[in-house]
Amino acid sequence: MEALSRMLDVAAMLGQFSSFSVGNSAGTLLTVSNLLFVDDTLIFCDADAHHLAALRGILARFEVVSGLKINLLKSKLVLIDVPNMDELVEILGCQQSSLPLKYFGLPLGASHKEKTIWNPVLEKMERHLAGWKRLY
């Protein structure tokens, strides 16, 4: 997956799709085009047909080079306030989703201050703790 990450970084540097920068007050900037988590990859780009077509090409090249199969039908495109969502979903060949959603069992895109969104997380942890307490 490191190879895919490098391919995405290079494509972002070449302007094939966008990324974003994060930094500190000292002016040190880090450009982020993707994040890798175990067997998940989050890719950040603009809601632009050309960017998604470039991304589709990168994923196809990665499949050829690595021999791995990327199942875009299991992937989700999450866009915020985009008028051409159907066109973009068709280009990438994936599912459509919106915020808020759950990622690794945690709420993503919801107001973190709203206590009710954390209830399922707390209940799950309480169940795990109860099981561990019985063991010890």
Secondary structure in CASP SS format (residue, H / E / C, confidence):
PFRMAT SS
TARGET T0000
AUTHOR 0000-0000-0000
METHOD secondary structure of the structure
MODEL  1
M C 1.00
E H 1.00
A H 1.00
L H 1.00
S H 1.00
R H 1.00
M H 1.00
L H 1.00
D H 1.00
V H 1.00
A H 1.00
A H 1.00
M H 1.00
L C 1.00
G C 1.00
Q C 1.00
F C 1.00
S C 1.00
S C 1.00
F E 1.00
S E 1.00
V E 1.00
G E 1.00
N C 1.00
S C 1.00
A C 1.00
G C 1.00
T C 1.00
L E 1.00
L E 1.00
T E 1.00
V E 1.00
S C 1.00
N E 1.00
L E 1.00
L E 1.00
F E 1.00
V C 1.00
D C 1.00
D E 1.00
T E 1.00
L E 1.00
I E 1.00
F C 1.00
C C 1.00
D C 1.00
A C 1.00
D C 1.00
A H 1.00
H H 1.00
H H 1.00
L H 1.00
A H 1.00
A H 1.00
L H 1.00
R H 1.00
G H 1.00
I H 1.00
L H 1.00
A H 1.00
R H 1.00
F H 1.00
E H 1.00
V H 1.00
V H 1.00
S H 1.00
G C 1.00
L C 1.00
K C 1.00
I C 1.00
N C 1.00
L H 1.00
L H 1.00
K H 1.00
S C 1.00
K E 1.00
L E 1.00
V E 1.00
L C 1.00
I C 1.00
D C 1.00
V C 1.00
P C 1.00
N C 1.00
M H 1.00
D H 1.00
E H 1.00
L H 1.00
V H 1.00
E H 1.00
I H 1.00
L H 1.00
G C 1.00
C C 1.00
Q E 1.00
Q E 1.00
S E 1.00
S C 1.00
L C 1.00
P C 1.00
L E 1.00
K E 1.00
Y E 1.00
F C 1.00
G C 1.00
L E 1.00
P E 1.00
L E 1.00
G C 1.00
A C 1.00
S C 1.00
H C 1.00
K C 1.00
E C 1.00
K H 1.00
T H 1.00
I H 1.00
W H 1.00
N H 1.00
P H 1.00
V H 1.00
L H 1.00
E H 1.00
K H 1.00
M H 1.00
E H 1.00
R H 1.00
H H 1.00
L H 1.00
A H 1.00
G H 1.00
W H 1.00
K H 1.00
R H 1.00
L H 1.00
Y C 1.00
END
